[in-house]
């Protein structure tokens, strides 16, 4: 549907994170959609129903509502929690330092680390089905007692049983495949583009024509990751069943083929994806044909095998596979840290890098940690349920009649590392906030002294409230040490898996070091606590996912995380949630281009909407830019994006953005805003001084004679109700008219 605008000049409002209704964006009770669809659309007040709230005379107000791209369908929002580790791994590459990545090492390391997450996901399914159920539980009466849904599996030999249970990991892999494919069809690739981003992101810029079109790269990586997952399953299945009916020679040959297929997937991850779609299809057809044949042969070999569980222990090879993946993640994380630190020291920058330039390895460590938490929770909670609540360990073994279930020792180390990370992280956070409290309060005191020089004694309590609000709004700048401590702890936690390689668990190590066994008992309880703490956190996420499925309000809360994490294209992990900017940025650019043919346009972006607005302007042609202006407010462009994503939103990009529109740019900000801030703080060079406009908040400490309460502390929202907003719209409209 379209409209015939009554005015030439347009103020196009783009909302921020967490999603709001079109009625709230326009501050008007009756709106109608004039372009777009239910996923994302453009709205205006219904003709004849009045003007939008905060509208400027002679300027039509239009709203772009995009929150349904992240907080729309219940099933999609709830399923995103399953994809959290994949989202974090995809986000890591975008935090890389500025500068030229000649060899693409950061992209290579991030893609390999993402591949280990897919292997971790499949190994978790293998651990539950093949190991706990098929190998350890079903053969023992104490475990399968009162469980008819497992008892029938006992009639099958071990080989066919494991082959049958292998369907479950394949189905799990298909689920994440389906989620990603369905999301891509619904929201990605808005508008065809011949240019496609490279999978290693070398020398990519927000101004590149195909920056947001990630369908080609995502499709390629999705196929490769599925091959990696199936290859992991094939190797685990062959290692568990033994030679079987095809003989030792045939088994070895098939095992070599399975390992070779797995290695081929790793090699394809290490190399940049082919730029030619024809070549990509040719490679993928060959890869898929080989994968299907190898999987059928592996399942056939398992069906013919006569492997019989020994009565105790894990599925052969599973402990080593779990430990090997964790060890690989630890090694990749160390190398990624070294490469990132070396690169950020060599990069030229206008300011000190946030997080010491280590945003990429910190986010990668978070992805690995969350993946390990999901895996450990799944394996141990299933083992707990099957084992009637008694999971064995070196100090407290279960009697054979109760059950032989024995999860991998690597997950015990992961639980211990997770508990340590939580405790140390909480301690570092507390210390950081306490040490920075005096400095933040001094800064807040200077601000309120300048804004409210003569305060009556009756308003002293309001003055203290404003000072505390400003001090709290500076907390985000103080969390760098916490994240750096997390990186160190996560790296050390992954390093402990070296003990698992030599067959030593946490309690065994404590027993050897303590001598009397007391330390081992204490550590056993601590490790149990770590498992339960991690399990509770994951269960809380599952509850949140269930609530997101049932409650629209909870979906909006969950969407805040996805708004921040799914802004960037999927060029590292294809199972991450889809990039909503792949739809929003081209759609905004197309709408703005159409509106400028009728008159000047002021793109008004609040919070995350200001980031979408900036990305849109960087994609507009020069002929359109002459009639476009930008108004940002509550904007994290400099405070968050320029510091976390210096390669894409650094000072050079922000200066380029201002130059493209002739510096027709105004940015409103408040000291009480915990998210927004100035775009060009004092000391920046080559910038007109009137871009940033600071608003005093609250407007007054005293009660207006015509009011009953003092002006509120507005913080992050709203801005369009203030006179400075209308003045900025009027000024920008005149400049671009």
C-alpha positions in Angstrom: 0.0 0.0 0.0 1.2 3.5 -0.7 0.1 7.1 0.1 0.1 10.5 -1.4 1.9 12.6 1.1 0.4 15.9 2.1 3.8 17.5 2.7 7.1 17.3 0.9 9.4 17.2 4.0 9.5 14.0 6.0 10.8 13.0 9.4 11.4 9.3 9.3 11.7 7.9 12.8 13.5 4.6 13.4 13.0 3.1 16.9 15.7 1.4 19.1 16.1 -2.0 20.7 13.4 -4.0 22.5 10.8 -3.0 20.0 7.9 -0.6 20.4 4.5 -0.2 18.6 4.1 2.1 15.7 1.6 4.1 17.9 4.3 4.7 20.5 6.9 5.7 17.9 4.5 8.3 16.4 3.0 9.1 19.8 -0.4 8.8 18.1 -3.3 6.4 18.8 -4.4 5.7 15.2 -1.8 4.7 12.6 -1.8 3.0 9.2 0.9 1.2 7.3 2.0 2.9 4.1 4.8 0.6 3.0 6.5 -2.7 4.0 4.7 -5.7 5.5 4.0 -7.4 8.9 7.7 -8.1 9.5 8.9 -4.5 9.0 6.9 -1.6 7.8 6.5 2.2 7.5 3.6 3.8 9.3 2.0 7.2 9.5 -1.0 8.7 11.4 -4.2 7.9 9.7 -5.3 10.8 7.4 -7.7 13.1 9.2 -6.8 11.8 12.7 -4.3 14.5 13.6 -0.5 14.8 13.6 2.1 12.7 15.3 3.4 13.6 18.7 6.4 16.0 18.6 5.7 16.8 15.0 7.2 19.9 13.5 5.0 22.2 11.4 5.2 21.5 7.8 7.0 18.2 8.2 5.2 14.8 7.8 6.2 12.2 10.4 6.7 8.5 9.4 7.9 5.6 11.5 9.8 2.5 10.5 9.0 -0.4 12.8 11.4 -3.3 12.5 11.0 -5.1 15.9 9.1 -8.0 14.4 12.3 -9.1 12.7 13.6 -10.1 16.1 10.6 -10.2 18.5 7.9 -11.4 16.2 7.0 -15.0 15.9 7.0 -16.9 19.2 8.6 -20.0 17.9 11.4 -18.0 16.3 12.2 -16.0 19.4 12.2 -19.1 21.7 14.3 -21.1 19.4 17.0 -18.4 19.3 18.1 -19.3 22.8 19.2 -22.7 21.4 21.3 -20.7 18.9 23.0 -18.5 21.6 26.5 -20.0 21.3 26.4 -19.8 17.6 25.3 -16.1 17.7 28.2 -15.2 20.0 30.7 -17.0 17.8 29.4 -15.1 14.8 29.6 -11.8 16.7 33.3 -12.3 17.6 34.7 -11.5 14.2 33.0 -8.1 14.0 34.8 -6.9 17.2 38.1 -7.2 15.5 40.6 -4.3 15.6 40.8 -1.8 12.8 43.4 -2.2 10.1 44.3 -4.5 7.2 44.1 -8.3 7.8 46.4 -9.3 5.0 46.2 -13.0 5.6 42.7 -13.2 7.0 43.9 -14.9 10.1 41.2 -13.6 12.4 38.5 -14.8 10.0 40.2 -18.2 9.7 40.5 -18.7 13.5 36.9 -17.5 14.1 35.5 -19.9 11.5 37.5 -22.8 12.9 36.3 -22.0 16.4 32.8 -21.9 15.1 33.3 -25.3 13.6 34.3 -26.7 17.0 30.9 -25.4 18.3 29.1 -27.4 15.7 31.2 -30.5 16.7 30.4 -29.8 20.4 26.6 -29.6 19.6 26.8 -33.0 17.8 28.9 -34.6 20.5 26.3 -33.5 23.1 23.7 -35.4 21.2 26.0 -38.3 20.7 26.8 -38.3 24.4 23.1 -38.5 25.4 22.0 -41.1 22.8 24.9 -43.3 21.8 26.9 -43.2 25.0 24.5 -42.7 28.0 21.4 -44.5 26.5 22.7 -47.0 23.9 26.0 -48.0 25.5 25.8 -47.5 29.2 22.1 -47.6 30.2 20.2 -50.1 28.0 22.5 -53.1 28.8 21.9 -52.8 32.6 18.7 -53.9 34.3 19.1 -51.2 37.0 19.1 -48.4 34.5 16.4 -49.6 32.1 14.1 -50.7 35.0 10.6 -49.1 34.8 11.5 -47.6 31.4 9.7 -49.6 28.7 10.6 -46.9 26.1 14.3 -48.1 26.6 13.7 -51.7 27.4 12.9 -52.7 23.8 16.3 -51.5 22.7 17.9 -54.2 24.8 16.7 -56.8 22.3 18.9 -55.2 19.7 22.6 -56.0 19.5 24.9 -53.1 20.4 25.8 -52.3 16.8 22.2 -52.0 15.4 21.2 -50.2 18.6 23.8 -47.5 18.1 23.0 -47.2 14.4 19.4 -46.6 15.3 20.1 -44.1 18.0 22.3 -42.2 15.5 19.2 -40.9 13.9 18.7 -38.5 16.9 21.9 -36.5 16.4 21.1 -36.3 12.7 17.6 -35.0 13.6 19.1 -32.4 16.0 21.4 -31.3 13.2 18.5 -31.0 10.9 16.6 -28.9 13.4 19.3 -26.2 13.5 19.6 -26.4 9.8 15.8 -25.9 9.4 15.8 -22.9 11.8 18.5 -21.1 9.9 17.0 -21.9 6.5 13.5 -20.8 7.4 14.8 -17.6 8.9 16.8 -16.8 5.8 13.7 -17.2 3.6 11.7 -15.0 5.8 14.0 -12.0 6.5 17.3 -12.0 4.6 18.4 -10.9 1.2 16.0 -8.0 0.8 16.8 -6.8 -2.7 19.1 -8.8 -5.0 22.8 -7.8 -5.1 25.5 -9.1 -7.4 28.2 -8.3 -4.9 28.6 -10.7 -2.0 30.6 -10.3 1.2 33.6 -12.6 1.5 33.5 -15.2 4.3 36.7 -14.0 5.9 35.6 -10.3 6.0 39.0 -9.0 4.9 38.9 -5.3 4.0 35.1 -5.2 4.3 33.5 -1.8 4.8 30.0 -0.7 5.6 30.0 1.2 2.3 30.5 -1.9 0.2 27.5 -2.6 -2.0 27.0 -6.3 -0.9 27.9 -5.9 2.7 24.5 -6.9 4.1 23.8 -9.6 1.5 25.1 -12.6 3.4 22.9 -15.3 1.8 25.7 -16.7 -0.4 28.2 -17.0 2.4 25.7 -18.3 4.9 24.4 -20.9 2.4 28.0 -22.1 1.8 28.9 -22.3 5.5 25.7 -24.0 6.4 26.5 -26.9 4.0 30.0 -27.2 5.3 28.9 -27.2 9.0 26.3 -29.9 8.3 29.1 -32.0 6.8 31.2 -31.3 9.9 28.4 -32.4 12.1 27.7 -35.6 10.2 31.4 -36.3 10.0 31.7 -36.0 13.8 28.8 -38.4 14.2 30.3 -40.9 11.8 33.7 -40.9 13.5 32.1 -41.3 16.9 29.9 -44.2 15.7 32.7 -46.1 14.0 35.0 -45.7 17.1 32.2 -47.1 19.3 31.1 -50.1 17.4 34.5 -51.5 16.3 35.2 -53.6 13.1 31.9 -55.5 13.1 30.8 -57.6 10.2 32.9 -55.8 7.6 36.2 -56.9 9.1 39.1 -55.0 10.5 40.4 -53.9 7.1 37.1 -52.6 5.9 36.5 -50.9 9.2 39.9 -49.1 9.1 39.2 -48.0 5.5 35.8 -46.7 6.4 37.2 -44.9 9.5 39.8 -43.2 7.3 37.1 -42.1 4.9 35.0 -40.7 7.8 38.0 -38.8 9.2 39.0 -37.6 5.7 35.5 -36.2 5.3 35.7 -34.5 8.6 39.1 -33.1 7.6 37.7 -31.9 4.3 35.1 -29.9 6.2 37.8 -28.3 8.3 39.8 -27.4 5.2 36.8 -25.8 3.6 36.3 -23.7 6.7 40.0 -22.6 6.6 39.7 -21.4 3.0 37.6 -18.5 1.9 34.4 -19.5 0.3 34.2 -19.5 -3.5 33.0 -16.3 -5.0 31.4 -18.0 -7.9 28.0 -19.6 -7.2 28.6 -22.1 -10.0 31.8 -23.3 -8.5 30.3 -23.4 -5.0 27.4 -25.6 -6.2 29.9 -28.0 -7.9 32.0 -28.3 -4.7 28.9 -28.8 -2.5 27.4 -31.4 -4.8 30.6 -33.5 -4.6 30.8 -33.0 -0.9 27.2 -33.9 -0.3 27.4 -37.0 -2.4 30.5 -38.2 -0.5 28.8 -37.4 2.8 25.7 -39.4 2.0 27.7 -42.4 0.8 30.0 -42.3 3.8 27.1 -42.0 6.3 25.2 -44.9 4.7 28.3 -47.0 4.9 28.9 -46.1 8.5 25.4 -46.9 9.5 25.6 -50.2 7.6 28.9 -51.0 9.3 27.3 -50.3 12.7 24.3 -52.5 11.9 26.6 -55.4 11.0 28.8 -54.9 14.1 28.6 -57.3 17.0 30.1 -54.9 19.6 29.0 -55.7 23.1 29.3 -53.3 26.1 31.9 -54.4 28.6 29.8 -53.7 31.6 31.3 -50.4 32.6 32.9 -47.3 31.1 32.0 -44.9 28.3 31.4 -45.4 24.6 34.9 -46.1 23.2 36.5 -43.0 21.8 33.8 -40.6 23.2 35.9 -39.4 26.1 38.8 -38.7 23.9 36.6 -36.9 21.3 35.0 -34.6 24.0 38.4 -33.8 25.4 40.0 -33.3 22.0 37.3 -30.7 21.0 37.7 -28.8 24.2 41.5 -28.9 23.8 41.2 -27.6 20.3 39.0 -24.8 21.4 41.5 -23.8 24.1 44.4 -23.8 21.6 42.4 -21.7 19.0 41.4 -19.3 21.7 45.0 -18.7 22.8 46.1 -18.2 19.2 43.2 -15.9 18.5 44.1 -13.8 21.6 47.8 -13.5 20.5 46.9 -12.6 16.9 44.2 -10.1 17.9 46.5 -8.4 20.5 49.4 -8.2 18.0 47.1 -6.7 15.3 45.5 -4.1 17.6 48.9 -2.9 18.7 49.9 -2.4 15.0 46.7 -0.7 14.1 46.5 3.1 14.0 43.7 4.6 16.1 42.4 7.9 17.4 41.8 6.6 20.9 42.7 3.8 23.3 41.0 0.6 22.2 38.3 -0.8 24.5 39.0 -4.2 26.2 42.7 -3.7 25.2 41.5 -4.6 21.6 40.6 -8.1 22.7 36.9 -8.0 22.0 37.2 -10.8 19.4 38.8 -13.4 21.7 36.5 -12.3 24.6 33.4 -12.9 22.6 34.8 -16.2 21.3 35.5 -17.3 24.8 31.9 -16.5 25.7 30.6 -18.6 22.8 32.8 -21.5 23.9 31.8 -21.2 27.5 28.0 -21.0 26.7 28.4 -24.0 24.4 30.2 -26.0 27.1 27.5 -25.0 29.6 24.7 -26.2 27.3 26.6 -29.5 26.6 27.5 -30.2 30.3 23.9 -29.5 31.4 22.4 -31.7 28.8 24.7 -34.7 29.4 24.7 -34.5 33.2 21.0 -33.9 33.6 20.2 -36.8 31.3 22.7 -39.0 33.2 21.2 -37.9 36.5 17.7 -38.8 35.3 18.8 -42.2 33.9 20.9 -43.0 36.9 18.2 -42.3 39.4 20.0 -39.3 40.8 23.4 -41.0 41.4 26.0 -39.9 38.9 29.3 -41.7 39.7 32.7 -40.0 40.2 36.1 -41.3 41.4 35.2 -40.7 45.1 31.6 -41.9 45.1 31.1 -44.8 42.6 27.7 -46.3 42.2 27.0 -50.0 42.8 26.7 -51.8 39.4 23.0 -52.7 40.2 22.1 -49.0 40.3 23.7 -48.0 37.0 27.0 -47.6 35.3 26.5 -44.1 33.8 29.7 -42.2 33.7 29.7 -38.8 31.8 33.0 -37.5 30.3 35.5 -36.1 32.8 36.0 -33.2 30.4 32.6 -31.9 31.4 33.6 -32.1 35.1 36.5 -29.8 34.3 34.1 -27.5 32.4 31.7 -27.3 35.4 34.6 -26.5 37.7 35.8 -23.8 35.3 32.3 -22.4 34.9 31.8 -22.1 38.7 35.2 -20.4 39.0 34.4 -18.0 36.2 31.1 -17.0 37.9 32.7 -16.5 41.3 35.7 -14.7 40.1 33.7 -12.6 37.6 31.3 -11.6 40.3 34.2 -10.6 42.6 35.9 -8.6 39.9 32.7 -6.9 39.0 32.1 -5.9 42.7 35.6 -4.7 43.1 35.5 -2.7 39.8 32.3 -1.0 40.8 33.5 -0.1 44.2 36.8 1.2 43.0 35.2 3.3 40.3 32.4 4.6 42.5 34.2 7.6 43.8 35.5 8.6 40.4 32.0 8.3 38.9 30.5 10.3 41.7 33.1 13.1 41.4 32.2 13.3 37.7 28.5 13.4 38.4 29.0 16.1 41.1 30.8 18.3 38.6 27.9 17.9 36.1 25.1 18.7 38.6 27.1 21.6 40.0 27.3 23.1 36.5 23.7 22.4 35.6 22.1 23.4 38.9 24.3 26.0 40.5 21.7 27.4 42.9 19.6 24.6 44.4 17.2 25.3 47.3 17.6 23.2 50.4 14.2 21.7 49.8 15.4 20.2 46.5 18.7 18.7 47.9 17.2 15.2 47.8 16.4 15.6 44.0 20.0 16.8 43.5 21.3 13.6 45.1 19.0 11.5 43.0 20.3 13.1 39.8 23.9 12.7 40.9 23.4 9.0 41.6 21.6 8.5 38.2 24.5 10.1 36.3 27.1 8.0 38.3 25.2 4.8 37.5 25.0 5.7 33.8 28.8 5.5 33.6 28.9 1.9 34.8 29.2 0.4 31.3 32.6 2.1 30.8 33.9 0.3 33.9 33.3 -3.3 32.9 36.4 -3.8 30.8 38.4 -5.5 33.6 35.5 -7.9 34.2 35.5 -9.1 30.6 39.3 -9.3 30.5 39.2 -11.4 33.7 36.6 -13.6 32.0 38.9 -14.2 29.0 41.8 -15.3 31.3 39.6 -17.6 33.4 38.0 -19.2 30.3 41.4 -19.8 28.8 42.7 -21.4 32.0 39.5 -23.5 32.3 39.9 -24.8 28.8 43.6 -25.6 29.5 42.6 -27.9 32.4 41.3 -30.4 29.8 44.9 -31.5 29.5 44.4 -33.5 32.7 41.5 -35.3 31.1 43.7 -36.3 28.2 45.8 -38.2 30.7 42.8 -39.6 32.5 42.8 -37.4 35.5 39.5 -35.7 36.8 39.2 -32.9 39.3 38.7 -35.2 42.3 41.5 -37.5 41.3 43.9 -34.6 40.9 42.9 -33.3 44.4 43.3 -36.7 45.9 46.8 -37.0 44.5 47.8 -33.6 45.7 46.0 -33.7 49.1 47.1 -37.2 50.1 44.4 -37.9 52.7 41.4 -37.8 50.4 39.8 -34.9 52.2 40.6 -32.4 49.4 39.2 -34.8 46.9 35.9 -35.0 48.7 35.7 -31.2 49.0 36.5 -30.7 45.4 33.9 -33.4 44.5 31.2 -31.3 46.2 32.5 -28.1 44.6 32.4 -29.7 41.2 28.9 -31.0 41.8 27.9 -27.4 42.8 29.5 -26.2 39.6 27.4 -28.7 37.5 24.2 -27.6 39.3 25.0 -23.9 39.1 25.6 -24.2 35.3 22.5 -26.4 35.0 20.4 -23.8 36.8 21.6 -21.0 34.5 20.8 -23.1 31.4 17.4 -24.1 32.9 16.7 -20.4 33.5 17.4 -19.8 29.8 15.0 -22.6 28.9 12.3 -21.1 31.1 13.0 -17.7 29.4 12.5 -19.4 26.1 9.3 -21.0 27.2 8.1 -17.6 28.5 9.1 -16.0 25.2 6.9 -18.6 23.4 3.9 -17.7 25.6 4.4 -14.0 26.3 4.8 -11.2 23.9 6.3 -9.0 26.6 9.0 -11.6 27.3 9.7 -11.9 23.6 10.5 -8.2 23.6 12.9 -8.6 26.5 14.7 -11.5 24.7 14.7 -9.4 21.5 17.0 -6.9 23.2 19.8 -9.5 23.2 19.1 -10.4 19.6 18.9 -6.8 18.5 22.5 -6.4 19.6 23.8 -9.8 18.6 22.1 -10.2 15.2 22.9 -6.8 13.7 25.8 -8.2 11.8 25.8 -10.6 8.8 26.4 -14.3 9.4 29.9 -14.8 8.0 31.3 -17.1 10.7 28.6 -19.5 12.0 25.6 -20.2 9.7 23.4 -21.5 12.6 23.4 -18.1 14.3 20.1 -16.2 14.2 19.5 -14.2 11.0 20.8 -10.7 10.4 17.9 -8.3 10.6 20.0 -5.5 9.1 20.1 -7.5 5.9 16.4 -6.6 5.5 16.3 -3.3 7.4 19.2 -1.4 5.8 18.3 -2.0 2.2 14.6 -1.4 2.9 15.3 1.9 4.6 17.6 3.0 1.8 14.9 2.2 -0.8 12.3 4.1 1.2 14.5 7.1 1.7 15.4 7.2 -2.0 11.7 7.3 -2.9 10.9 10.0 -0.3 13.7 12.3 -1.4 12.2 12.5 -4.9 9.4 14.5 -3.3 11.3 16.5 -0.7 13.9 16.6 2.0 14.1 13.7 4.5 15.4 13.7 8.1 16.2 10.2 9.3 15.6 10.3 13.0 17.2 7.4 14.8 16.8 6.5 18.5 19.3 4.2 20.2 19.9 1.1 18.0 17.8 2.9 15.3 20.6 5.5 15.0 22.9 2.6 14.0 20.5 1.5 11.4 20.2 5.1 10.2 24.0 5.5 9.9 24.3 2.2 8.0 21.5 3.3 5.7 23.2 6.7 4.9 26.4 4.9 4.0 24.5 3.0 1.3 22.7 5.9 -0.3 23.9 7.2 -3.6 25.3 10.8 -3.8 22.2 12.2 -5.7 20.0 11.1 -2.7 22.4 12.3 0.0 22.0 16.0 -1.0 18.4 15.9 0.4 19.0 13.7 3.5 19.8 14.8 7.0 20.4 12.8 10.2 19.1 13.3 13.7 20.3 10.8 16.3 19.4 10.7 20.0 20.3 8.2 22.8 22.8 7.0 20.2 25.4 4.3 21.1 27.4 5.0 17.9 30.4 6.5 19.6 30.0 5.2 23.1 29.5 1.5 22.1 29.8 0.8 18.4 32.9 2.9 17.7 34.7 1.3 20.6 33.6 -2.3 20.2 33.6 -2.3 16.4 36.5 0.0 15.4 36.9 -1.7 12.0 33.4 -0.7 11.0 32.2 2.2 13.1 35.5 3.8 14.1 36.2 7.6 14.1 37.0 7.5 10.4 33.7 6.0 9.5 31.8 8.5 11.6 33.7 11.4 10.0 32.9 9.9 6.6 29.3 9.6 7.5 29.1 13.3 8.5 30.9 14.4 5.3 28.5 12.4 3.1 25.6 14.5 4.2 27.4 17.8 4.4 27.4 17.6 8.2 23.6 18.0 8.3 23.7 15.9 11.5 22.5 16.7 15.0 23.0 14.3 18.0 21.0 14.9 21.2 22.3 13.3 24.4 21.9 13.4 28.1 24.3 12.7 31.0 21.7 10.5 32.6 21.5 8.2 29.5 23.3 4.9 30.2 23.4 4.1 26.5 23.6 7.2 24.4 26.3 9.9 24.4 28.2 12.4 22.2 29.3 11.3 18.8 32.3 13.6 18.6 33.5 14.3 22.2 35.7 17.2 23.0 39.1 16.8 21.3 37.9 15.3 18.1 39.4 17.1 15.0 37.8 18.1 11.7 34.2 18.1 13.1 31.8 21.0 13.2 31.1 21.9 16.8 27.3 21.8 16.5 26.8 18.1 15.8 26.4 17.2 19.5 23.7 18.9 21.5 23.7 18.2 25.2 20.3 18.3 27.0 20.1 19.0 30.7 18.2 16.2 32.5 16.0 16.7 34.3 15.0 20.1 32.9 14.6 21.5 36.4 14.8 20.3 40.0 11.9 22.4 41.2 8.2 21.9 40.6 6.7 24.2 38.0 3.9 26.4 39.4 1.5 24.9 36.9 2.5 21.3 37.8 2.2 19.0 40.8 5.5 17.0 40.5 9.0 18.0 39.4 10.2 17.2 35.9 11.2 13.5 35.6 14.6 12.2 34.9 14.1 11.0 31.3 17.4 9.2 30.8 17.3 7.1 27.6 13.7 7.9 26.5 11.9 10.0 25.2 13.6 12.8 23.2 10.9 13.9 20.7 8.9 15.6 23.5 11.5 18.2 24.1 11.8 21.6 22.3 15.4 20.9 21.2 14.1 17.9 19.2 11.7 20.1 17.2 14.3 22.8 16.7 16.8 20.2 15.3 14.2 18.8 12.9 13.3 22.3 11.7 17.0 23.2 11.2 17.9 20.0 9.4 14.8 20.3 7.2 15.8 23.8 6.2 19.4 22.8 5.5 18.5 19.8 3.3 15.6 21.6 1.5 
